[in-house]
């Protein structure tokens, strides 16, 4: 939680993120962690503008594609990424310009916004269907939303959507 907060934080993992300077606390690990969480929450309350900017960045990072100019996270460690077809494309100058240039940005932002839009649209569709579909859609959406919000409270990373990915993909597919 502390990595994703502070004046130098971006909302994602960086080498320069120092977090919030919290007073040193004596006690067991649980007491120290609890004090650090309170310190970070206090920083968020005292810096609402920075909190909103970080929360927006974390939301973007959470839903960002796993590859491309908008990608931000630790999926580079994913073995699937090694075999990604765009790895061959970026080996040429024109391929790198396409993937990380305006075309890549357009595709990445479309992917991100379409994913969020389809999530809400699928949830709405199931809500309007009523019955068991409404209950299932709402339950799935709440689980995805809680996972998303926990990322926004801690640190934004597209890897963190994996635990609820099945539910979000089903809602997007609906």
ABEGO torsion letter per residue (X at the ends): XAAABEAABAGBBBAABAEBBBBBBBEBAAAAAAAAAAAAAAAAAABAAAAAAAAAAAAAAAABBABEAABBEAAAABAAAAABAAAAAAABAAAAAAAABAAAAAAAAAAAAAAAAAAAAAAAAAAAAEEAAAAAAAAAAAAAAAAAAAAAABBBBAAAAAAAAAAAAAAAAX
